[in-house]
Amino acid sequence: DAPFRIQTGNEQVLSFNPATPRELLLQGKAVGATVLTLWFGDRNDPAKQETLSYLVRIFPDPDAKDRVEKAYKA
């Protein structure tokens, strides 16, 4: 099913864009952690809703420093 609502706890750490009704593109914006919550079911009846929550952790890219140094040397 496609979620009818999507929320991230900290938009400074994680952003999202729906690619299709059933696919999300996630982008880490800063090192840290946040919760991504998706709501499914009948948006008008809370008794018929289900939520899924995910802890999303963003780690630094270990190769980023090397790429930047190579770019500056070039």
The first five atom37 places (N, CA, C, CB, O) and aatype in JSON, in Angstrom:
{
  "aatype": [3, 0, 14, 13, 1, 9, 5, 16, 7, 2, 6, 5, 19, 10, 15, 13, 2, 14, 0, 16, 14, 1, 6, 10, 10, 10, 5, 7, 11, 0, 19, 7, 0, 16, 19, 10, 16, 10, 17, 13, 7, 3, 1, 2, 3, 14, 0, 11, 5, 6, 16, 10, 15, 18, 10, 19, 1, 9, 13, 14, 3, 14, 3, 0, 11, 3, 1, 19, 6, 11, 0, 18, 11, 0],
  "atom_mask": [
    [1, 1, 1, 1, 1],
    [1, 1, 1, 1, 1],
    [1, 1, 1, 1, 1],
    [1, 1, 1, 1, 1],
    [1, 1, 1, 1, 1],
    [1, 1, 1, 1, 1],
    [1, 1, 1, 1, 1],
    [1, 1, 1, 1, 1],
    [1, 1, 1, 0, 1],
    [1, 1, 1, 1, 1],
    [1, 1, 1, 1, 1],
    [1, 1, 1, 1, 1],
    [1, 1, 1, 1, 1],
    [1, 1, 1, 1, 1],
    [1, 1, 1, 1, 1],
    [1, 1, 1, 1, 1],
    [1, 1, 1, 1, 1],
    [1, 1, 1, 1, 1],
    [1, 1, 1, 1, 1],
    [1, 1, 1, 1, 1],
    [1, 1, 1, 1, 1],
    [1, 1, 1, 1, 1],
    [1, 1, 1, 1, 1],
    [1, 1, 1, 1, 1],
    [1, 1, 1, 1, 1],
    [1, 1, 1, 1, 1],
    [1, 1, 1, 1, 1],
    [1, 1, 1, 0, 1],
    [1, 1, 1, 1, 1],
    [1, 1, 1, 1, 1],
    [1, 1, 1, 1, 1],
    [1, 1, 1, 0, 1],
    [1, 1, 1, 1, 1],
    [1, 1, 1, 1, 1],
    [1, 1, 1, 1, 1],
    [1, 1, 1, 1, 1],
    [1, 1, 1, 1, 1],
    [1, 1, 1, 1, 1],
    [1, 1, 1, 1, 1],
    [1, 1, 1, 1, 1],
    [1, 1, 1, 0, 1],
    [1, 1, 1, 1, 1],
    [1, 1, 1, 1, 1],
    [1, 1, 1, 1, 1],
    [1, 1, 1, 1, 1],
    [1, 1, 1, 1, 1],
    [1, 1, 1, 1, 1],
    [1, 1, 1, 1, 1],
    [1, 1, 1, 1, 1],
    [1, 1, 1, 1, 1],
    [1, 1, 1, 1, 1],
    [1, 1, 1, 1, 1],
    [1, 1, 1, 1, 1],
    [1, 1, 1, 1, 1],
    [1, 1, 1, 1, 1],
    [1, 1, 1, 1, 1],
    [1, 1, 1, 1, 1],
    [1, 1, 1, 1, 1],
    [1, 1, 1, 1, 1],
    [1, 1, 1, 1, 1],
    [1, 1, 1, 1, 1],
    [1, 1, 1, 1, 1],
    [1, 1, 1, 1, 1],
    [1, 1, 1, 1, 1],
    [1, 1, 1, 1, 1],
    [1, 1, 1, 1, 1],
    [1, 1, 1, 1, 1],
    [1, 1, 1, 1, 1],
    [1, 1, 1, 1, 1],
    [1, 1, 1, 1, 1],
    [1, 1, 1, 1, 1],
    [1, 1, 1, 1, 1],
    [1, 1, 1, 1, 1],
    [1, 1, 1, 1, 1]
  ],
  "atom_positions": [
    [[0.84, -1.19, 0.0], [0.0, 0.0, 0.0], [0.87, 1.25, 0.0], [-0.95, 0.0, 1.21], [2.01, 1.23, 0.47]],
    [[0.34, 2.3, -0.52], [1.01, 3.59, -0.49], [0.69, 4.31, 0.81], [0.61, 4.45, -1.7], [-0.47, 4.3, 1.23]],
    [[1.66, 4.92, 1.46], [1.36, 5.67, 2.68], [0.59, 6.95, 2.33], [2.66, 6.02, 3.45], [0.8, 7.55, 1.28]],
    [[-0.3, 7.35, 3.24], [-1.03, 8.59, 3.01], [-0.36, 9.76, 3.72], [-2.48, 8.45, 3.49], [-0.71, 10.92, 3.48]],
    [[0.59, 9.46, 4.6], [1.34, 10.51, 5.3], [2.75, 10.01, 5.57], [0.63, 10.92, 6.64], [2.96, 8.84, 5.89]],
    [[3.73, 10.92, 5.43], [5.12, 10.6, 5.68], [5.71, 11.75, 6.48], [5.91, 10.36, 4.34], [5.47, 12.92, 6.17]],
    [[6.49, 11.42, 7.51], [7.07, 12.46, 8.33], [8.46, 12.03, 8.8], [6.17, 12.78, 9.54], [8.68, 10.88, 9.16]],
    [[9.38, 12.98, 8.8], [10.68, 12.75, 9.4], [10.79, 13.63, 10.64], [11.84, 13.05, 8.39], [10.32, 14.76, 10.65]],
    [[11.4, 13.11, 11.67], [11.49, 13.84, 12.93], [12.42, 15.04, 12.87], [0.0, 0.0, 0.0], [12.2, 16.02, 13.59]],
    [[13.45, 14.98, 12.04], [14.41, 16.07, 11.95], [14.76, 16.28, 10.48], [15.68, 15.78, 12.8], [15.56, 15.53, 9.92]],
    [[14.18, 17.29, 9.87], [14.41, 17.55, 8.45], [15.8, 18.08, 8.16], [13.38, 18.53, 7.93], [16.21, 18.14, 7.0]],
    [[16.54, 18.47, 9.2], [17.93, 18.89, 9.0], [18.85, 17.69, 8.83], [18.4, 19.76, 10.17], [19.96, 17.84, 8.32]],
    [[18.41, 16.52, 9.25], [19.21, 15.29, 9.13], [18.79, 14.46, 7.92], [19.08, 14.45, 10.41], [19.65, 13.9, 7.24]],
    [[17.5, 14.39, 7.65], [16.98, 13.51, 6.6], [15.87, 14.21, 5.82], [16.47, 12.2, 7.19], [14.96, 14.8, 6.41]],
    [[15.95, 14.13, 4.5], [14.85, 14.6, 3.66], [14.37, 13.43, 2.82], [15.28, 15.81, 2.76], [15.09, 12.44, 2.65]],
    [[13.16, 13.54, 2.31], [12.61, 12.47, 1.48], [11.8, 13.07, 0.35], [11.73, 11.51, 2.33], [11.28, 14.19, 0.44]],
    [[11.72, 12.32, -0.73], [10.88, 12.67, -1.87], [10.2, 11.4, -2.35], [11.72, 13.33, -3.01], [10.87, 10.39, -2.57]],
    [[8.88, 11.43, -2.52], [8.21, 10.26, -3.09], [8.6, 10.11, -4.57], [6.66, 10.39, -2.94], [8.38, 11.02, -5.37]],
    [[9.17, 8.97, -4.93], [9.53, 8.69, -6.32], [8.31, 8.16, -7.07], [10.69, 7.68, -6.4], [8.06, 8.54, -8.21]],
    [[7.57, 7.3, -6.42], [6.31, 6.76, -6.92], [5.39, 6.66, -5.7], [6.5, 5.34, -7.65], [5.86, 6.91, -4.59]],
    [[4.13, 6.3, -5.85], [3.29, 6.16, -4.66], [3.81, 5.12, -3.66], [1.89, 5.78, -5.08], [3.46, 5.16, -2.48]],
    [[4.66, 4.19, -4.12], [5.15, 3.14, -3.22], [6.64, 3.19, -2.97], [4.8, 1.8, -3.78], [7.18, 2.3, -2.31]],
    [[7.34, 4.22, -3.49], [8.79, 4.32, -3.3], [9.16, 5.71, -2.8], [9.52, 4.01, -4.62], [8.62, 6.72, -3.23]],
    [[10.12, 5.72, -1.86], [10.64, 6.97, -1.32], [12.12, 7.07, -1.63], [10.39, 7.06, 0.2], [12.85, 6.08, -1.58]],
    [[12.56, 8.27, -1.94], [13.98, 8.55, -2.07], [14.4, 9.27, -0.79], [14.3, 9.4, -3.37], [13.85, 10.32, -0.46]],
    [[15.36, 8.71, -0.08], [15.84, 9.31, 1.15], [17.2, 9.95, 0.9], [15.93, 8.26, 2.29], [18.03, 9.4, 0.18]],
    [[17.42, 11.12, 1.49], [18.7, 11.8, 1.35], [19.17, 12.26, 2.72], [18.6, 12.99, 0.38], [18.49, 13.03, 3.4]],
    [[20.35, 11.76, 3.11], [20.96, 12.23, 4.34], [21.51, 13.62, 4.13], [0.0, 0.0, 0.0], [22.25, 13.86, 3.17]],
    [[21.16, 14.54, 5.02], [21.6, 15.92, 4.87], [22.68, 16.29, 5.88], [20.41, 16.86, 5.04], [23.46, 17.22, 5.64]],
    [[22.75, 15.58, 6.99], [23.74, 15.84, 8.02], [23.93, 14.56, 8.83], [23.31, 17.03, 8.93], [23.05, 13.71, 8.89]],
    [[25.08, 14.44, 9.44], [25.34, 13.29, 10.3], [24.41, 13.38, 11.51], [26.85, 13.24, 10.75], [24.27, 14.44, 12.12]],
    [[23.79, 12.27, 11.83], [22.88, 12.23, 12.98], [21.87, 11.11, 12.85], [0.0, 0.0, 0.0], [22.06, 10.18, 12.07]],
    [[20.81, 11.21, 13.62], [19.76, 10.19, 13.6], [18.4, 10.88, 13.71], [19.95, 9.16, 14.76], [18.27, 11.94, 14.32]],
    [[17.41, 10.26, 13.11], [16.05, 10.75, 13.17], [15.11, 9.58, 12.95], [15.81, 11.88, 12.13], [15.54, 8.48, 12.62]],
    [[13.84, 9.82, 13.13], [12.82, 8.79, 12.92], [12.02, 9.15, 11.67], [11.88, 8.66, 14.17], [11.61, 10.29, 11.49]],
    [[11.8, 8.16, 10.83], [10.96, 8.29, 9.65], [9.68, 7.5, 9.93], [11.69, 7.77, 8.34], [9.75, 6.3, 10.21]],
    [[8.53, 8.16, 9.85], [7.26, 7.51, 10.15], [6.36, 7.56, 8.92], [6.56, 8.17, 11.36], [6.25, 8.59, 8.26]],
    [[5.72, 6.42, 8.64], [4.79, 6.31, 7.51], [3.45, 5.82, 8.04], [5.35, 5.34, 6.42], [3.37, 4.9, 8.85]],
    [[2.38, 6.46, 7.55], [1.02, 6.09, 7.93], [0.33, 5.39, 6.76], [0.22, 7.33, 8.39], [0.41, 5.84, 5.62]],
    [[-0.36, 4.3, 7.07], [-1.07, 3.51, 6.06], [-2.51, 3.3, 6.52], [-0.37, 2.15, 5.82], [-2.83, 3.45, 7.7]],
    [[-3.37, 2.96, 5.57], [-4.75, 2.63, 5.9], [-5.71, 3.74, 5.55], [0.0, 0.0, 0.0], [-5.5, 4.49, 4.6]],
    [[-6.77, 3.82, 6.32], [-7.85, 4.79, 6.09], [-7.5, 6.11, 6.79], [-9.21, 4.25, 6.6], [-7.52, 6.18, 8.02]],
    [[-7.2, 7.13, 6.01], [-6.8, 8.42, 6.59], [-7.9, 9.05, 7.43], [-6.38, 9.38, 5.5], [-7.61, 9.9, 8.27]],
    [[-9.16, 8.66, 7.22], [-10.28, 9.25, 7.95], [-10.71, 8.46, 9.18], [-11.44, 9.39, 7.03], [-11.57, 8.92, 9.94]],
    [[-10.13, 7.28, 9.39], [-10.51, 6.44, 10.52], [-9.25, 5.97, 11.25], [-11.36, 5.23, 10.05], [-8.61, 5.01, 10.81]],
    [[-8.9, 6.62, 12.36], [-7.69, 6.23, 13.08], [-7.67, 4.77, 13.53], [-7.54, 7.11, 14.28], [-6.59, 4.2, 13.69]],
    [[-8.83, 4.16, 13.72], [-8.87, 2.76, 14.13], [-8.41, 1.82, 13.01], [-10.28, 2.38, 14.57], [-8.03, 0.68, 13.26]],
    [[-8.44, 2.31, 11.79], [-8.04, 1.49, 10.64], [-6.7, 1.94, 10.07], [-9.11, 1.55, 9.55], [-6.4, 1.7, 8.89]],
    [[-5.88, 2.59, 10.9], [-4.57, 3.05, 10.46], [-3.47, 2.22, 11.1], [-4.39, 4.53, 10.8], [-3.6, 1.71, 12.21]],
    [[-2.38, 2.1, 10.35], [-1.17, 1.48, 10.87], [-0.02, 2.43, 10.61], [-0.91, 0.07, 10.22], [-0.02, 3.14, 9.6]],
    [[0.94, 2.45, 11.51], [2.13, 3.26, 11.31], [3.36, 2.38, 11.35], [2.22, 4.38, 12.37], [3.43, 1.4, 12.08]],
    [[4.33, 2.77, 10.55], [5.64, 2.15, 10.6], [6.64, 3.25, 10.91], [6.0, 1.42, 9.26], [6.61, 4.31, 10.29]],
    [[7.5, 3.01, 11.87], [8.53, 3.98, 12.23], [9.89, 3.33, 12.12], [8.3, 4.54, 13.66], [10.1, 2.2, 12.57]],
    [[10.8, 4.06, 11.51], [12.17, 3.57, 11.31], [13.15, 4.56, 11.92], [12.47, 3.36, 9.8], [13.01, 5.77, 11.75]],
    [[14.14, 4.04, 12.63], [15.24, 4.86, 13.09], [16.24, 4.92, 11.94], [15.9, 4.29, 14.4], [16.74, 3.89, 11.49]],
    [[16.52, 6.12, 11.47], [17.44, 6.3, 10.35], [18.68, 7.01, 10.88], [16.78, 7.11, 9.17], [18.59, 8.09, 11.46]],
    [[19.83, 6.4, 10.67], [21.1, 6.98, 11.11], [21.9, 7.39, 9.89], [21.91, 5.99, 12.0], [22.03, 6.62, 8.93]],
    [[22.43, 8.59, 9.92], [23.25, 9.1, 8.83], [24.68, 9.16, 9.34], [22.75, 10.52, 8.35], [24.98, 9.82, 10.34]],
    [[25.57, 8.47, 8.63], [26.98, 8.42, 8.98], [27.79, 9.22, 7.97], [27.48, 6.96, 9.05], [27.36, 9.39, 6.82]],
    [[28.95, 9.73, 8.38], [29.78, 10.46, 7.42], [30.32, 9.52, 6.35], [30.93, 11.17, 8.13], [30.53, 8.34, 6.59]],
    [[30.54, 10.08, 5.16], [31.11, 9.33, 4.06], [32.61, 9.23, 4.29], [30.79, 10.0, 2.67], [33.29, 10.26, 4.3]],
    [[33.16, 8.02, 4.48], [34.59, 7.9, 4.79], [35.49, 8.32, 3.63], [34.9, 6.47, 5.17], [36.66, 8.64, 3.85]],
    [[34.98, 8.33, 2.41], [35.81, 8.71, 1.27], [35.66, 10.17, 0.86], [35.47, 7.84, 0.1], [36.34, 10.61, -0.06]],
    [[34.8, 10.91, 1.53], [34.53, 12.3, 1.13], [35.79, 13.16, 1.24], [33.42, 12.89, 2.0], [36.06, 13.96, 0.34]],
    [[36.55, 13.01, 2.3], [37.75, 13.82, 2.49], [38.74, 13.57, 1.36], [38.41, 13.51, 3.84], [39.32, 14.52, 0.84]],
    [[38.93, 12.31, 0.97], [39.86, 11.98, -0.12], [39.41, 12.6, -1.43], [39.99, 10.45, -0.28], [40.23, 13.13, -2.17]],
    [[38.11, 12.55, -1.72], [37.6, 13.14, -2.96], [37.81, 14.65, -3.01], [36.13, 12.82, -3.13], [38.18, 15.21, -4.05]],
    [[37.58, 15.31, -1.87], [37.78, 16.76, -1.82], [39.25, 17.11, -2.01], [37.26, 17.33, -0.49], [39.58, 18.04, -2.75]],
    [[40.14, 16.37, -1.34], [41.57, 16.63, -1.48], [42.05, 16.42, -2.91], [42.37, 15.75, -0.53], [42.87, 17.19, -3.4]],
    [[41.55, 15.39, -3.58], [41.92, 15.15, -4.98], [41.4, 16.26, -5.88], [41.39, 13.79, -5.45], [42.08, 16.68, -6.81]],
    [[40.21, 16.74, -5.61], [39.65, 17.83, -6.41], [40.45, 19.11, -6.24], [38.19, 18.08, -6.03], [40.69, 19.83, -7.22]],
    [[40.88, 19.41, -5.0], [41.68, 20.62, -4.78], [43.05, 20.51, -5.43], [41.83, 20.9, -3.28], [43.58, 21.5, -5.92]],
    [[43.64, 19.32, -5.43], [44.95, 19.12, -6.06], [44.87, 19.27, -7.57], [45.51, 17.75, -5.71], [45.81, 19.73, -8.21]],
    [[43.72, 18.87, -8.13], [43.56, 18.97, -9.59], [43.41, 20.42, -9.97], [42.34, 18.16, -10.07], [43.26, 20.73, -11.16]]
  ]
}
